[in-house]
Amino acid sequence: MTKAHPHTPHHDAQHGHHQAHDAGDQAEILDLDAEILAEHIASIAAWLPLKTGPRRIVDLGCGTGAGTFALLDRFPEAHVTAVDTSAGHLQRLREKACARGVDERVRTVQADLDDSGRPGLGSPDLVWASASMHHLANPARALRDVHDMLAPGGLFAVVELAGFPRFLPESAPEDRPGLEDRCHTATDRFHAEHVPHRGADWGPMLTAAGFTIEGERTIAVNIEGSHSEAIGRYALGSLRRVRDTAAGALSTEDLSALDQLLDTDSPHSILRRDDLAVRTERTVWAARRD
């Protein structure tokens, strides 16, 4: 299995690239992702074709806990083992669990999931992996590992993202309309080389690993954020990471316009805009071990 990188649209920009922002910034983006998309994450958890309420859940690539807490809310009898490579993210998750009064239902495991073997994860009824599977070094082996880890009849939920979210209208910014599209084109080229499984159809790979696909669903996200401070900060953090990857492929004019958006002291800062939205898609595959 792959490293359990932070699992939002933003972590892709870090893959194979220097870490331009500290772990605190990264954790904040993960927290914002959980806050803003909470309704959509909850709807995925509610959709899962489970025969009974799971008691043992593993969250692979848990980040700061977006999936972990959605699953704890949905399944009040469940205990979750949250797995990530980042000690900082796991500490933040534990602090949230204590604040919510669910710390006795959460166990954290720091592990590099590219390593073979399972770090004491038991035989869960449900394995959840949100935006972490596309970093797999060896997808076929990793999916077989998850299959063998699951209890018979258990379910594997793979949630994947359609790249980075979009925030700006096509007419923005006023002096460089379509800037966000051009940034995405640049990052798509980068990820095609460095993260080839991002955006993949996991259905055939899951079937090849021995799973039976019981459902597939794509959820469109379109959240208006005209007066939302959280969406402004989410857009700022996201576009900073887009810049890390796209800068070398952008024109001087586009890079200058992007930097104005990212300059929080600029009158053109993205934090000052009242026309932001969060637009993206998430696809989930529900696969059962027979």
N, C-alpha and C positions, 0 to 999 in steps of 0.2 A: 504494500500500500504506500501511498505517497506521504510526504510530510504533511502534517495537519496545519497548513498555513492559515492565517486569518481568512475567513471565508465569506467575504463580501465582494462586490464587484471591484473593489479597490485593490485587493491584494494581488490581482494579476499584474499590475504595474510594477510590483516588486520582484517578480519572478525573473531571475537571471540579471537583476539590475541592482545598483547600489541603493541602500536604504537612505533616501533623502530626508525622511521624517522619522522622528523618534517613536519609540513604542507607545508613548502616551498619546500621540496624535493618531496612531493607527488604532489604538484601543477606542479612542473617542469615535472614530468613523464606524467601528463595529457596533458601538453602543447606539449611534444615530441610526444605523441600518436597522437595528432591532426595534428602536422606538418608532421610526417612520413606517416601517413595513410590518409592524406587529400584526395588523389585521390579516394581511396576506399570509404570513407565516402560520397564524392560527388556522386559517382556512385550509391550508395544506394538511396540517395535523388532523383536522376534523374530517378531511376527505379520505384519509388512508383506509383501505379496505381490510380492516382488522377483524378477525373472528371473535376475539375477546380482548378486553383491555390488557395491554402489556404490563408486566410487573418489572421486567428487567430491560432497560433501554441503554444502548450505547450511542453517543453522539460523536461521530468521527470528524475531527476538524472543528471543534466546538467554538473557537474564538472566545468571545467574552460571554457567550451563553444565549444567543438569540433563539436557537433551536432548543437548547436544554430547557429553558424556562417555558417556552410554548408547550413542550411535551409534558412538563410537570403540571402545568395548568390543565392541560387536556386530559391527562391520565393521573388522577389524584392518588391512586394506589401504587404508582410506579416509582422506582428508583432509577436514576440516570448516572451512568459512568461517562463523564465528559473527558474527551481525549484531545490534546493539542500539543504542539511542539513548543509553544511559548509559555514559559513559567509566569510571565507577567499577565498574560491573558487568563491563565488558570487562576491566579491570585485574585484578579478582578471578578472572575466568575464566583469564586468562593465568597468574596465580600458581598456580592449581590445575593447569593443564597442565604447568607446569614441575615441580611437586611430584610429578606422576604420571609424568613422563618422556615426555610425548607432545607437548611444545611444538612439535616440528617438524611435527606433523600438524594443527596448529590455526593458522588465521589469523583475526584479529578485524577487523571493519569497523564503525566507528561511523557510523550513518546513520539519518536520519529517513525511515522508509518511507512516510510520507504524501507525500513528494516523488515526483514522477514520475521515471521512469528507474530504472536499476539501477546501483548504485555498484560496478561492476567485479566482479560476482559470477560471471561466466563462464557456462558451460552445465552445470549440475550434473546428476548422475544421480538425485539425491534431494533434495527440498526438504522440510524439517521445520518446522512452525509449531505450537507448543504454547501455547494460551491467549493468542495474540497477534492472531489474525485478527478477533476480535469488536470490535477497536478501529478497524477499517478505516473511513476516511472515505468511500471510494468502493469498496465490495467488488467490484463488477463489473469495474472497471478493474484493480484490484489482482490479482484472480484471473487475468485475461487476461495481466497482466505476468508472473506466476509461470509460466503455461502457456508463454508465449513464451520464458522464460528456460531452462526445462528442456530437456535434450537429448531428441531424439526417443526415445520409449519410456520416458522418465524418469517417476518417481513423485513425487507430492505427498502428503504425510501431514499432514492437518489434525487436530490434537488439541484438543478443547474440553472445558470444565469445566461441571459442573452447579452453578455458583455457588460460594459459600464452603463449605468443609467444615463438618460438624457435629461437635461434641466432647462435649457434655453429654448425660446421659440426660434424658428428657422431664420427669422429676420434679425436676429441678434448675433453679436453686438452691431450697433447701427453702422459703424464704419467697416465692419468685416462680416456681413451676414453669411450664415452657413458655416461659421468657424467651428462649431461643435461637430458637425458632420465631418469636416476635414480632419479634426483631431481623432475622431473615431476611425476613420480610414487608416490613419497612420498607426494607431494602436492595433488595429486588426492585422495589419501586415506583420507587426512585431510578434503578436501572439500566435499567428499562423506558424511562425518559425519556432518560438520558444514554449508555447503552451498549446500544442497541436490538438489536444483533446477538449479544449474549451469549445462549447457549442456542439459537441458530438452527440450523435444519437446513441444513447446508452442501452436502448432496447436490445439490439442484436448482441452486444457484448454481455449483457446480463443473461440472455438466453444461452449463449455459448458457455457461460460459467456454471450452468445448471439450474438457473432460476426459471420460474414461470412468471411471466409478466401478467399481473392482474389489473393493471390500470396505468394510464398515462394521461397527464393533464397539463395544459399550458395556461398559466394565469397571467393576464395582462395587468400591469400596474400603471395607473395614471392618477397621480395624486397632485392636486393643485396646491401650491404653496405660496400664494401671493403675499401672505403676511406671516409666514412661518419662519421663526428664527432657526428652528432645527433644520428645516430644509435648506436654508441659506448656508448653514455650517456644513451640512451634508454635501451640498454642491461644491463648496469651497474645497473641502478635503478630497472629494472625488476628482475634481479637475486638477488639483495639485498632482495627484498620482498619474492622471492622464498626461500631464506635462512631462513628468519624468520619462515617460516612454515615447511620447510623440515629438519632443522638442527638435530632435535631429532631422525630422522629416517635414517640418513646417517651414513655410516661407518666413522671412524676416518680419513682414507685416503681420502675419497671423500670430507669430510668437509674441510680438509686441502687444497685440490686442489681447491675447490670452493672459499675458503678464499684468495688464491693466485690470482684468477681471479678478486676478488672484491677489492684487495689491489691496489689502484691507483699508489702507489710507487713501486710496484713489477714489475720486467721485464716480468712477466707472466700476468700482468693486462689485462683485457678484452679490455681496451682502447687502448692497443698496438697491437691488432690483426688486420689483414687485410683480414680475411676470414669470417666476420660476415654477416648475412642476417637476415631479419625478415620474419618468416614463421608462419602463423596462418590461421584460417578460421573465417569468420563471417557469421552468418545466420540471415536473416531478414524475418519476417512474416508480411504481410500486411493484416489487418483485418478491415472490415467495419461494422459500425453500420447502419443497414438497416433502 
